[in-house]
Amino acid sequence: MIIPAFRWRALAALFTIFVCAAPVTAESYKLQPGDILQISVWKEPDLERDVLVTPDGTISFPLVGSVDAGKLSIEELSGAIAAKLEKFIPEPVVTVSLKQMLGNRIYVLGKVNKPGEFVVNRNVDVLQALSMAGGLNPFADGDAIQVLRRQNGKQSTMGFSYSAVEKGNLEQNRLLFPGDVILVP
């Protein structure tokens, strides 16, 4: 059976979306302001609570005080809290769980069907973000898409070619970071 070209492209695009969808893991997710965490210490019921990552990226926890949690992984934060608790509790076992993600926003602007800000609760790549924005409109230049990213006070621009990804070149279909902007000319 021969699959018509337009069906083949649609099938390839769907396959790309499902294959590239990477789940958030404790190692890959970096905490952001607005995230709500559940923190507990084994055999210490008084040290179990929900905490909010404040706008400056810190949390406050009993006996520990303020901890800079912004940009740490869940595992790194657990280790930082445990290290500070060792003054009071021998060999503390600290569990940190991400209860709610509130800080991850991406922006898709330009010639898409639904431009705007999108709150994401998982890792999202460029193709998935374009899909969230309703896809490219008929006047879009899919081969001149740009991803703008600000890191450490510096802005970088990365190109994205929709037709190259459609042909199977998935290298440029990179994962987006919170605050990334996709511009579709």
C-alpha positions in Angstrom: 0.0 0.0 0.0 1.4 3.4 -1.0 0.9 6.3 1.5 0.1 9.6 -0.3 2.8 12.3 0.3 0.7 14.6 2.5 -0.3 11.7 4.8 3.4 10.6 5.0 4.4 14.2 6.1 1.6 14.3 8.7 2.6 10.9 10.0 6.3 11.9 10.1 5.4 15.1 12.0 3.4 13.2 14.6 6.1 10.7 15.0 8.6 13.5 15.6 6.5 15.1 18.2 6.1 11.8 20.2 9.7 10.8 19.8 11.1 14.2 20.9 8.9 14.6 23.9 11.2 14.1 26.8 9.8 13.7 30.2 11.0 16.0 33.0 13.3 14.1 35.3 14.7 15.1 38.7 18.1 15.4 37.1 17.1 17.6 34.1 14.6 20.0 35.7 16.0 23.1 37.2 13.9 24.8 39.9 12.3 28.2 39.0 10.7 31.0 41.0 7.0 30.1 41.5 7.6 26.3 41.9 6.0 24.7 44.9 8.1 21.9 46.6 7.2 19.3 49.2 10.1 18.8 51.5 10.3 16.1 54.2 13.0 14.7 56.4 12.7 11.0 57.3 11.6 10.3 60.9 11.2 14.1 61.5 7.4 14.8 61.1 7.9 18.5 62.2 10.2 19.0 59.1 7.6 18.2 56.5 6.1 21.1 54.6 5.3 22.7 51.2 7.6 25.6 50.3 7.5 28.2 47.5 10.5 29.1 45.5 10.5 32.9 45.8 11.0 35.4 43.0 14.7 35.7 43.9 15.1 31.9 43.7 15.3 31.0 47.4 13.4 28.8 49.8 13.2 28.9 53.6 13.2 25.7 55.6 13.3 25.2 59.4 16.8 24.8 61.0 18.3 25.5 57.6 17.2 29.0 57.0 17.4 30.4 53.4 18.7 28.2 50.6 19.3 29.4 47.1 17.2 26.9 45.1 17.0 28.7 41.8 18.6 26.7 38.9 19.3 23.7 41.1 17.9 20.3 40.3 15.6 18.6 42.8 18.5 16.2 43.7 20.9 19.1 44.2 18.5 20.9 46.5 17.9 17.8 48.6 21.7 17.4 49.1 22.1 21.1 50.0 19.3 20.9 52.7 20.7 17.6 54.0 24.2 19.1 54.3 22.9 22.0 56.4 20.7 19.8 58.5 23.7 17.6 59.6 24.5 20.1 62.3 21.2 19.2 64.0 20.2 15.7 62.7 22.7 12.8 62.2 22.6 11.6 58.6 19.4 13.3 57.6 17.4 11.7 54.7 15.8 14.6 52.8 13.1 14.1 50.2 12.2 17.0 47.8 9.3 16.6 45.5 8.1 19.0 42.8 4.4 19.6 43.7 3.6 22.3 41.2 5.6 24.0 38.4 4.6 27.6 37.9 7.7 29.3 36.5 8.1 27.8 33.1 6.9 30.1 30.3 7.9 30.2 26.7 6.8 32.7 24.0 5.9 32.1 20.4 5.6 35.2 18.3 5.1 36.2 14.7 3.4 34.4 11.9 1.7 31.5 13.8 -2.0 31.0 14.3 -2.1 31.6 18.0 1.0 33.7 19.1 1.5 34.3 22.8 2.9 33.1 26.1 2.6 29.4 27.0 3.0 27.9 30.4 4.6 24.5 30.1 4.8 21.7 32.7 7.3 19.5 30.9 10.2 19.7 28.5 9.1 21.1 25.2 11.0 21.4 22.0 10.7 23.9 19.1 8.3 21.8 17.0 6.0 21.1 20.0 6.0 24.9 20.9 5.0 25.7 17.3 2.2 23.1 17.6 1.0 24.7 20.8 0.8 28.0 18.9 -1.5 26.5 16.3 1.2 25.9 13.7 2.6 28.2 11.1 0.2 30.5 9.2 0.3 30.5 5.4 2.6 33.5 5.2 5.3 32.2 7.6 8.9 31.6 6.5 9.4 28.3 8.1 13.1 28.2 7.2 14.0 31.5 9.0 12.6 30.8 12.4 14.7 32.0 15.3 15.0 30.9 18.9 16.1 33.6 21.3 17.6 32.6 24.6 19.0 34.7 27.5 21.5 33.0 29.7 23.8 34.6 32.2 22.8 38.1 31.0 23.7 37.3 27.3 21.2 36.7 24.5 21.9 34.1 21.9 20.0 33.4 18.7 19.6 29.9 17.2 18.2 29.2 13.8 15.4 26.6 13.1 14.3 25.3 9.7 10.9 23.7 9.7 11.5 22.0 6.3 14.8 20.5 7.5 13.1 19.1 10.6 10.3 17.8 8.5 12.9 15.9 6.3 14.3 14.2 9.4 17.0 16.6 10.6 16.1 16.7 14.3 19.3 18.2 15.6 18.0 21.7 15.5 14.7 20.8 17.2 16.2 21.5 20.5 14.6 21.6 23.9 13.4 25.0 25.0 14.4 26.7 28.3 12.1 28.8 30.5 11.9 32.3 28.9 12.9 31.2 25.4 11.2 33.2 22.6 10.5 31.7 19.2 10.2 34.3 16.4 8.5 33.2 13.2 9.0 35.7 10.3 
